[in-house]
Amino acid sequence: MPDTRPDTAFVNGVCSACLSHDEQKRIDWDGRKNDLVRLLERGRTNSSGYDCIVASSGGKDSTAQVMDLIKLGVRPLLVTATTCMLTELGHYNIRNLSRYASTIEVTPNQEVRARLNYLGLTMVGDISWPEHVAIFTTPLNMAVKFGIPLVFYGENPQAAYGGPIGSQEARQMTQRWVSEFGGFLGLRASDMVGLEGITKRDMQDYQAPDATAIRKSGCEMHFLGQYLGPWNSRRNADVAVEAGMRIKMPSPANWWNFENLDNAMTGLHDYMMHRKYGYGRACAQLSVDIRNGVISRADAMEELFQIGMRFPHHYAGVPIRQILERIDMTIAELQATINRFSRPELVED
């Protein structure tokens, strides 16, 4: 785990993700599960017919959460914020998960989304900026609309991957947490109005309910992984595959073949992450496996050297030219954008 990863604290040379991993072993998970059961009692008081919302992509973590909640006798409503460029495999897995629970998939105007992808890439070096926004706003909007007081997300990212000391303890996802850790990179939805012909109405799909509406609804967002743990991505993948989810290695720059299968733009997002921070998807996945004893650090470093810096000519079967066509960008413009955000001291061409 490099110290160039944003928000990652180190204590005596040990990153906060490793500190959190050790702390997980001392948590009273039976007590946490009891806390969850009490929390779920709140959800059963609403009139929607659903006990909670699960923010879902149809992937491994969403599927495992649904299976775990069903075992607890919970009836979840799945809310999926459509990805920037949904893959065939992602579509299949969303449909597969809908066999177990009712699903609402919210798809905003795709022309507007493509313009937002372009702006995210050129302004802050993140083509997935609008997807990050929608992931945190869409389920909450549906919860307020239907009067469902609980929304569940998967892991606390700071507990699983590292963050500021103390942030790994959060069980509830507050609006302050979303603002700080939601991947907005300093941009608000309102900042996009007037750029590339985008209107205020266009950005309504990316706005969370106002604080008054949230307070009146009594809705809260929680990390399910903070109650049913310790969080384990490989365990989640095994549960999901058993439930019918299909997997496939999305890119030669990935270590896992069971993560981020739903958005063809993820490869470019991950590559830009590596160029900006010297830290990409393979590094994140290998770091998790080191902590869980799946691979040694020495072997992981060798693997990372081989796969961590590869350009995503294809991702989940979609060539980069199709992605550039979607956002109306040339190869030359992409290369100039990559160079503008790259840190030469961290990466080599």
C-alpha positions as CSV (number, residue, x, y, z in Angstrom):
1,M,0.0,0.0,0.0
2,P,1.8,3.2,-1.1
3,D,1.6,6.3,1.0
4,T,0.5,8.2,-2.1
5,R,-3.0,6.6,-1.8
6,P,-5.3,9.5,-0.9
7,D,-6.5,9.7,2.8
8,T,-4.4,6.7,3.9
9,A,-2.8,7.2,7.3
10,F,0.3,5.3,8.4
11,V,1.3,4.7,12.0
12,N,4.9,3.6,12.6
13,G,5.1,2.5,8.9
14,V,1.9,0.4,9.1
15,C,-1.1,1.6,6.9
16,S,-4.5,2.2,8.4
17,A,-6.0,-0.7,6.4
18,C,-3.7,-3.2,8.1
19,L,-4.4,-1.6,11.5
20,S,-8.1,-2.0,10.8
21,H,-7.7,-5.6,9.6
22,D,-6.1,-6.5,13.0
23,E,-8.8,-4.6,14.9
24,Q,-11.5,-6.6,13.1
25,K,-10.3,-9.7,14.9
26,R,-11.2,-8.1,18.3
27,I,-14.7,-7.0,17.4
28,D,-17.6,-8.8,19.0
29,W,-19.4,-9.7,15.8
30,D,-22.2,-11.5,17.6
31,G,-22.9,-8.2,19.4
32,R,-22.8,-6.3,16.1
33,K,-25.3,-8.7,14.6
34,N,-27.6,-8.1,17.5
35,D,-27.3,-4.4,16.8
36,L,-28.2,-5.0,13.2
37,V,-31.3,-7.0,14.2
38,R,-32.5,-4.1,16.4
39,L,-31.8,-1.7,13.6
40,L,-33.8,-3.7,11.2
41,E,-36.8,-3.5,13.5
42,R,-37.1,0.1,12.5
43,G,-37.4,-0.8,8.8
44,R,-40.3,-3.1,9.5
45,T,-42.4,-0.1,10.7
46,N,-42.8,1.5,7.2
47,S,-45.7,0.9,4.9
48,S,-43.8,0.2,1.6
49,G,-43.7,-3.6,2.0
50,Y,-39.9,-3.5,2.2
51,D,-37.7,-3.6,5.3
52,C,-34.8,-1.8,3.8
53,I,-33.0,-0.7,0.6
54,V,-29.8,-2.3,-0.6
55,A,-27.7,-0.1,-2.9
56,S,-27.0,-2.7,-5.5
57,S,-24.8,-3.1,-8.6
58,G,-25.7,-6.8,-9.0
59,G,-22.1,-7.7,-8.3
60,K,-20.5,-9.9,-5.6
61,D,-21.0,-7.6,-2.6
62,S,-24.6,-6.7,-3.5
63,T,-25.5,-10.4,-4.0
64,A,-23.8,-11.5,-0.8
65,Q,-25.6,-8.7,1.2
66,V,-29.0,-9.8,-0.3
67,M,-28.3,-13.4,0.6
68,D,-27.3,-12.5,4.2
69,L,-30.3,-10.3,4.7
70,I,-32.8,-12.9,3.4
71,K,-31.3,-15.4,5.9
72,L,-32.3,-12.9,8.6
73,G,-35.8,-12.8,7.3
74,V,-35.5,-9.4,5.7
75,R,-37.3,-8.3,2.6
76,P,-35.0,-5.8,0.8
77,L,-35.7,-3.6,-2.2
78,L,-32.6,-3.3,-4.4
79,V,-31.9,0.1,-6.0
80,T,-29.4,0.1,-8.8
81,A,-27.9,3.4,-10.2
82,T,-27.1,2.5,-13.8
83,T,-23.4,2.5,-14.5
84,C,-21.8,4.8,-17.0
85,M,-21.5,2.1,-19.6
86,L,-23.3,-1.1,-18.5
87,T,-21.6,-4.3,-19.8
88,E,-23.4,-7.4,-20.9
89,L,-22.1,-9.3,-17.9
90,G,-23.2,-6.5,-15.6
91,H,-26.7,-6.6,-17.1
92,Y,-26.9,-10.4,-16.7
93,N,-25.8,-10.2,-13.0
94,I,-28.4,-7.5,-12.2
95,R,-31.1,-9.7,-13.8
96,N,-29.8,-12.7,-11.8
97,L,-30.0,-10.9,-8.5
98,S,-33.6,-9.8,-9.3
99,R,-34.5,-13.5,-8.9
100,Y,-34.1,-13.0,-5.2
101,A,-35.4,-9.5,-4.5
102,S,-37.4,-6.7,-6.2
103,T,-35.1,-4.4,-8.1
104,I,-35.4,-0.8,-9.3
105,E,-32.8,0.3,-11.8
106,V,-32.6,4.1,-12.2
107,T,-31.1,5.2,-15.6
108,P,-30.6,8.9,-16.1
109,N,-30.3,10.7,-19.4
110,Q,-27.4,8.9,-21.1
111,E,-26.4,11.9,-23.3
112,V,-26.0,14.0,-20.2
113,R,-24.1,11.1,-18.5
114,A,-21.7,11.0,-21.4
115,R,-21.0,14.7,-21.1
116,L,-20.5,14.3,-17.3
117,N,-18.1,11.5,-18.0
118,Y,-16.1,13.8,-20.3
119,L,-16.1,16.6,-17.7
120,G,-15.1,14.3,-14.9
121,L,-12.2,13.0,-16.9
122,T,-10.9,16.4,-18.1
123,M,-11.6,18.4,-14.9
124,V,-10.5,16.0,-12.2
125,G,-9.1,13.0,-14.0
126,D,-12.0,10.6,-13.2
127,I,-14.3,9.4,-16.0
128,S,-16.5,7.7,-13.3
129,W,-17.3,10.9,-11.4
130,P,-21.0,10.9,-12.2
131,E,-21.3,7.3,-11.3
132,H,-19.8,8.0,-7.9
133,V,-22.4,10.7,-7.3
134,A,-25.3,8.5,-8.5
135,I,-24.3,5.6,-6.3
136,F,-24.8,7.8,-3.2
137,T,-27.8,9.9,-4.3
138,T,-30.0,7.5,-6.1
139,P,-30.7,4.9,-3.3
140,L,-31.3,7.8,-0.8
141,N,-33.7,9.5,-3.2
142,M,-35.7,6.2,-3.5
143,A,-35.7,5.7,0.2
144,V,-37.2,9.1,0.9
145,K,-39.7,8.7,-2.0
146,F,-41.0,5.4,-0.7
147,G,-40.6,6.1,3.0
148,I,-38.1,3.3,3.7
149,P,-35.9,4.3,6.7
150,L,-32.9,2.1,6.1
151,V,-30.4,2.0,3.2
152,F,-27.5,-0.5,3.3
153,Y,-24.1,-0.3,1.5
154,G,-21.4,-2.9,1.7
155,E,-18.1,-2.3,3.4
156,N,-16.8,0.8,5.1
157,P,-14.1,1.6,2.6
158,Q,-11.8,3.1,5.2
159,A,-12.0,-0.2,7.2
160,A,-11.4,-2.3,4.1
161,Y,-8.8,-0.3,2.2
162,G,-7.5,2.4,4.5
163,G,-8.3,6.0,5.5
164,P,-7.8,8.6,8.2
165,I,-7.4,7.1,11.7
166,G,-10.8,6.8,13.3
167,S,-12.8,6.7,10.0
168,Q,-12.7,2.9,9.9
169,E,-15.0,2.8,12.9
170,A,-18.1,4.4,11.2
171,R,-21.1,2.2,10.9
172,Q,-23.4,4.9,9.5
173,M,-22.9,6.7,6.2
174,T,-23.7,10.3,6.9
175,Q,-24.0,13.1,4.4
176,R,-20.7,14.4,5.8
177,W,-19.1,11.0,5.1
178,V,-20.4,11.1,1.5
179,S,-19.0,14.6,1.0
180,E,-15.6,13.6,2.4
181,F,-15.2,10.1,1.0
182,G,-17.7,9.7,-1.8
183,G,-15.2,10.3,-4.6
184,F,-16.6,13.7,-5.7
185,L,-13.0,15.1,-5.8
186,G,-14.1,18.6,-4.8
187,L,-16.9,18.9,-7.4
188,R,-20.6,19.3,-6.6
189,A,-23.4,18.5,-8.9
190,S,-24.2,22.2,-9.2
191,D,-20.7,22.9,-10.5
192,M,-21.6,21.1,-13.7
193,V,-24.6,23.4,-14.6
194,G,-23.7,25.5,-17.6
195,L,-20.9,23.3,-18.8
196,E,-21.2,21.3,-22.0
197,G,-24.8,22.5,-22.3
198,I,-25.8,20.8,-19.0
199,T,-28.9,22.4,-17.2
200,K,-30.0,22.5,-13.6
201,R,-32.8,20.0,-14.6
202,D,-30.2,17.6,-16.1
203,M,-28.5,17.5,-12.7
204,Q,-31.6,16.6,-10.7
205,D,-30.8,12.9,-11.0
206,Y,-27.5,13.6,-9.2
207,Q,-28.8,15.6,-6.3
208,A,-29.5,14.1,-2.9
209,P,-32.7,15.0,-1.1
210,D,-32.3,18.2,1.0
211,A,-31.5,17.8,4.7
212,T,-35.1,18.6,5.7
213,A,-36.5,15.8,3.5
214,I,-34.0,13.3,4.9
215,R,-34.7,14.4,8.5
216,K,-38.5,14.1,8.0
217,S,-38.1,10.7,6.4
218,G,-35.9,9.4,9.3
219,C,-33.8,7.6,6.7
220,E,-30.3,6.4,7.6
221,M,-27.6,4.8,5.5
222,H,-25.4,2.1,7.1
223,F,-22.5,-0.1,6.2
224,L,-23.8,-3.7,6.4
225,G,-20.2,-4.9,6.6
226,Q,-19.8,-3.2,9.9
227,Y,-22.5,-5.5,11.4
228,L,-22.0,-8.8,9.5
229,G,-18.2,-9.2,9.4
230,P,-15.5,-9.3,9.1
231,W,-15.9,-8.2,5.5
232,N,-14.3,-10.6,3.0
233,S,-14.5,-10.0,-0.7
234,R,-13.6,-13.6,-1.7
235,R,-16.2,-15.0,0.6
236,N,-18.8,-12.6,-1.0
237,A,-17.7,-13.8,-4.4
238,D,-18.2,-17.4,-3.5
239,V,-21.7,-16.7,-2.1
240,A,-22.6,-14.7,-5.3
241,V,-21.3,-17.3,-7.7
242,E,-23.3,-19.9,-5.8
243,A,-26.4,-17.6,-6.3
244,G,-25.8,-17.5,-10.0
245,M,-23.6,-14.5,-10.6
246,R,-21.3,-14.9,-13.5
247,I,-17.6,-13.8,-13.3
248,K,-14.9,-13.1,-15.9
249,M,-11.5,-11.4,-15.7
250,P,-12.4,-7.9,-16.9
251,S,-8.9,-6.6,-17.7
252,P,-5.3,-7.8,-17.7
253,A,-4.7,-5.0,-15.2
254,N,-6.9,-6.7,-12.6
255,W,-6.0,-9.4,-10.0
256,W,-9.5,-10.5,-9.2
257,N,-11.9,-11.9,-11.8
258,F,-15.0,-11.2,-9.7
259,E,-15.0,-7.4,-9.1
260,N,-16.2,-4.4,-11.2
261,L,-17.7,-6.3,-14.0
262,D,-20.6,-4.0,-14.8
263,N,-19.0,-0.8,-16.2
264,A,-16.8,-0.7,-19.3
265,M,-15.4,2.6,-18.2
266,T,-13.9,1.2,-15.0
267,G,-10.7,0.3,-16.8
268,L,-9.9,3.9,-17.7
269,H,-10.9,5.0,-14.2
270,D,-8.5,2.5,-12.7
271,Y,-5.7,3.5,-15.1
272,M,-6.1,7.1,-14.2
273,M,-6.1,6.3,-10.5
274,H,-2.7,4.6,-11.1
275,R,-1.3,7.5,-13.1
276,K,-2.4,10.0,-10.4
277,Y,-1.5,8.1,-7.3
278,G,0.7,5.2,-8.2
279,Y,-2.1,3.0,-6.9
280,G,-4.5,1.1,-9.1
281,R,-7.1,-1.7,-8.9
282,A,-4.6,-4.6,-8.8
283,C,-2.7,-2.9,-5.9
284,A,-6.0,-2.6,-4.0
285,Q,-7.0,-6.2,-4.6
286,L,-3.5,-7.7,-3.9
287,S,-3.3,-5.7,-0.7
288,V,-6.5,-7.3,0.6
289,D,-5.2,-10.7,-0.3
290,I,-1.9,-10.1,1.5
291,R,-3.8,-9.1,4.7
292,N,-6.0,-12.2,4.4
293,G,-3.0,-14.5,3.9
294,V,-3.9,-15.5,0.3
295,I,-0.6,-14.4,-1.2
296,S,2.7,-13.2,0.3
297,R,3.8,-9.6,0.0
298,A,6.8,-10.6,-2.1
299,D,4.7,-12.6,-4.6
300,A,2.1,-9.8,-4.7
301,M,4.8,-7.2,-5.5
302,E,5.9,-9.4,-8.4
303,E,2.4,-9.8,-9.7
304,L,1.8,-6.1,-9.4
305,F,4.9,-5.3,-11.4
306,Q,3.5,-7.5,-14.2
307,I,-0.1,-6.3,-14.3
308,G,-0.5,-3.1,-12.4
309,M,0.3,-0.5,-15.1
310,R,-1.4,-2.0,-18.1
311,F,-3.4,0.3,-20.3
312,P,-7.1,-0.8,-20.7
313,H,-7.3,-1.4,-24.4
314,H,-10.3,-3.5,-23.6
315,Y,-12.4,-3.8,-20.4
316,A,-15.1,-6.4,-19.9
317,G,-15.0,-7.0,-23.6
318,V,-15.5,-3.3,-24.6
319,P,-12.6,-1.7,-26.6
320,I,-11.4,1.8,-25.5
321,R,-12.5,3.3,-28.9
322,Q,-16.1,2.6,-28.0
323,I,-15.7,4.4,-24.7
324,L,-14.0,7.4,-26.5
325,E,-16.9,7.5,-29.0
326,R,-19.4,7.6,-26.2
327,I,-17.8,10.7,-24.6
328,D,-16.7,12.3,-28.0
329,M,-13.0,12.3,-27.2
330,T,-10.1,11.5,-29.5
331,I,-7.2,9.3,-28.7
332,A,-4.9,12.4,-28.8
333,E,-7.1,14.2,-26.4
334,L,-7.2,11.2,-24.1
335,Q,-3.4,11.0,-24.1
336,A,-3.1,14.7,-23.4
337,T,-5.5,14.3,-20.4
338,I,-3.6,11.3,-19.1
339,N,-0.3,13.3,-19.3
340,R,-1.9,16.3,-17.5
341,F,-2.9,14.2,-14.5
342,S,0.1,11.9,-14.4
343,R,2.8,12.2,-11.7
344,P,6.1,11.2,-13.4
345,E,7.7,10.4,-10.0
346,L,5.1,7.6,-9.4
347,V,4.7,6.0,-12.8
348,E,6.7,5.1,-15.8
349,D,5.4,4.9,-19.4
